[in-house]
Amino acid sequence: MYLYETDFGEVFRPRPKTPPPKPPPTPQRPPPKEGKVRVPEGHWRFCGTPGGGSVTCDLNLSVRFRKSFAEFLRNVEAAYGRWMADSTANKLVKKLAKELKQWHEEMLSVHALDNDPMTLVAGLLYKKSNGSWLVVDSSLRQWRRELDL
């Protein structure tokens, strides 16, 4: 095999390295809306004004009662999931499981039936983190049985 030079006379040079493109900035979540906010299926939330990097909200969740505690937890988690990411709802419900178990036993003691509509009132705490408002904590306040007439 014979090697010969072409008449082009150009020397190979590697291209200059370009820096990798910057990832797009993550969108910042605004603070929760002030006042009363409704969603379909009977859920609503009331939030105060943001101050000092935190906001507290009252959350009314409409849940169908289940005699099985595991199914009841899934219903409560789905109700929380309408207001926040599913992973956050899952984390909060796991944290509140002990209190929810007590409430479930109280509901059974007052002879609640499967599919009875219940309203759970909970408190939510939003905190500002890196410019976004995130749900940090939740507390259970009261439950009541709704009447279907």
N, C-alpha and C positions, 0 to 999 in steps of 0.2 A: 504494500500500500504506500502510495506516495502522498506527501503533504505539500501543498503549495499555497502561497499567499494570494488572496484575491486582490483585485485592483481597488477595492473600497478603502482599505487602509484604516478602518475604524477599529478602535480597541474597545473590547467589552468592558463596560463599567456597570456595577450593580446600581439599581435605583436607590435614591436616598430613602431612608426609613421614615415613614410618616407615623406620627403618634396615633394610637388607636382612638377611634371616635369616642367622645364622652357620652356616657349613658344619659338619656333624657331625665330631667329632674322629676322626682316623684311628686304627684299633685298633692298639695296640702289640703287637708280637710278643714272646712270652716267650722266654727263653733256651732253647737246645736241651736236650732231656731228658738228664739225667745217666745214664751207664751204657749198656748195650747196647740198641739199638732195632732191631727187625727189620721189614721190609716183605716182602710176597710177592715171588716171583721170585728169592729168594736174596740180596737186598741187605740189608746191615745197617750200622749206624753205632755207634761207641762214643765217647762224649764225657766229658771230665773235668768238674770243677766250675768254674762261671764264677768268674773272679777278675780284678780290674783292668779290667773292661770288655771282656774277650776270652775266648774258649773255643776250644780246639783239639779236633778230632774226627778219628778214623780212619774212613774210609768204604770199605767193600768193595762193589764194583760187579760184578754178573754181566753179562757182555757176550758176545754171539755174535761170533766173529771173521768178518771179511769180507776177501776178497783185495783188493777195491777200497778204497783208503784213505778216499775220500769217504764210502762207506757205513759203514766202520768208525767214522769220526768221528760220523756221525749216530747210530749205536748208543750210543757213549759219551755223546753229548749227551743222548740219551733217558734213559740210566741216571742221569746227573746230574739231569735234570729231574724225577725221582721224589722228589728231596730238596729242591728249591728251584724258584723261578720259572724259566720257560723262558728269559727274557731273561738272567738271571744265569748259567744253565747254558751258554747260547750264548757269553757273554762269557768264561767260564772255559775252555771248550773251545778257543776261538780263541787264548787266551793259552798253553794247553798244547799247541797243535798241533805245534810243533817236537819236543817230547819224545815225543808220541804217534806221530809219524812214525818216530822211531827205534825205538820199541817195536814198531810195525807191521812194520818191516823185520826186527827180531829174530824176531818171530813167524813171518814168512815163511821165515826162514833155518832154523828148526827144523821146517819143513814142516807148519805149521798149515793145516788145511783149512777151507773155508767152513763156517760154522755150528758150529765147534768152540767149546765153552763156555770162556770165559776169566774169570778174576777179576782185577780191577784194584784195587789198594789205593792210596787217595789220602788226603791230609790236607786237612782243611778248617779255615779260620780264620774264626770268627764274631766280629764286633765290635759293640759297642753303639753305636747312632747314633740320637739323638733318641728314646730310650726303646725302640727296636726293635732286635732282634738280626738282623744281616744278614751274609750270606756275603761275605767280603772277598777271600779268596785260597784257592787250592788248589795242592797240589803232588803230583806222582806219586811213589809210593814203590816199588812192585813190581808185577809181573804174574805170574800162573801159569796154566797150562793145566789145566783140570779134566778128569777122565776120565769118559767115559760108559761104564759097564759094563752 
